[in-house]
């Protein structure tokens, strides 16, 4: 969730980040947020306007790598039901994974639907869903 917020907003302080998380009904403490920022290896750089903002490290800029990383960190289970994949994630990560999948425009994916911790990926066929499931499972090994 923090990665998505940082990639979509210009955040200069932890207080600004806490505010956005709070607006999205995510409660956290300053200490937890500070630890999360450190674990995510977030950097502070000057943007085009000279404002110092948090940015993702360079290796997380690539969408497919970001998708793999969040799947590795968050995926709890994956189940195939016909042409659908049902992914269970840590709370708040399902919509982030869905956003990365949507951004990548994967040719086997018709669309995604995400809640707080459950993501449904709609594939074009049972075979497409099966191939995508195998690909995702390789990421978590």
N, C-alpha and C positions, 0 to 999 in steps of 0.2 A: 504494500500500500504506500509506504514512504517513497519507494522508488518511483511509483507512478506520479505521486504528488510533486516530487522534485523535478521529474521530467516534463511535467505539464505547467508548472508555475515557477515564478522567480521568487525563491524563498531565501531571505537573508539571515534570519535568526531562528533559533529553536522555538521561540515564542510564536512566530508566524506559522511554523509547522504545526505546533500544538493547536493553534486556533483552527487551522484547516481540518486537522484530525477530529477535533471536537465538533465541528460543523457536520462532519460525516458520521457522527455518533460513535467515534472511537475514543475511548477514555484511556489515557496513559499518564505517566508521571514524567517530570523533567528528567529524572535519573534514568528511567527506562528509555526515553527518547534519546538521551545522550549516548547511552550504550548502543542503541540501534544504529545511530548515525555512525558510530565508530565501527561496528560490525559490518555495515554496508560500505565502508571505506568511502563515504561521501567526502567530496573535496569542496573547498571554497575557492571560487575564481571570480574575476571581474567579468561582467557581461558586457555587451556592446555599449551600454550606457555608462559603464564605469562602476556600476553597483556590484558589491561583493555578494555572490549568491552561492547556494549549494548546487553542486553538479554531481552527476554520476561519474564514477571513474571511467576512463576511456574504454576499458574492456567491457563495460556494460552498455555502451552506446549502441551496439549491434542488436537489433530486435530478436533475431533468432537465438543469439547467445543469452539475452535477457530472459527469453522464454525458457530455455533449457535450465538456466540458473534458478528461476523461481519455481519451476516444476521440481527440480531436485530438492529445493529447500522446503517446499510447501505440500507437495502431493502426498496424500494419505492413502488413496486407493483410486483405481481406475476399473471401470466395468463397461463392457460392450453389451448393448441391447439393440440387436439388429443393426441399423445404420446410425445409431446414437452411441456416443461415449459419455459416460457419467464420471466426472472426476470429483473427488472429495478432497478439499484442501484445508489448510489452516484458515481460521476465521479472517476474512477480509482479503484473501488472496485470489479467490475464484474470478472476480471481475478483472483483476490485473492480468491473469493468465488469458482470459477471454480477449482483453484489449490487445495483447501481443499477438494472439492468433489472428484476430481481425486485421491488425496492422500488416501482418505478413501475407495476407491474402493467399493462404494455402489452397492449392487447386483441388484438393480432396474435401475441403470444408465448405459447406453451404452457409453455415452461420454458427453463432454461439449464443448461449443464454446463460447468464450467471446470476447467482445469488451471493450471499456472504461467504459461504464455504462449499458451495456445490456449483459445478459448471457442467453444462450439457453442450457437447459439440455435435452438430448435425452434419454428417457426412453425406455425400451423394449416393453412396451404395454401401452395402454390407462389407464388400471387399475393401473399399476406401477406409471405412471405419476400422477394420482389422489391421490394415497397413499402418494407419496413424497410431493405433494403440501400440503396435510393436515399436514404432519409432519413439513414442513417449516412454515406454517401458525401458528402452535402451538408455534414455537420459538419466534414469534414476538408479541405474546399476552402478 
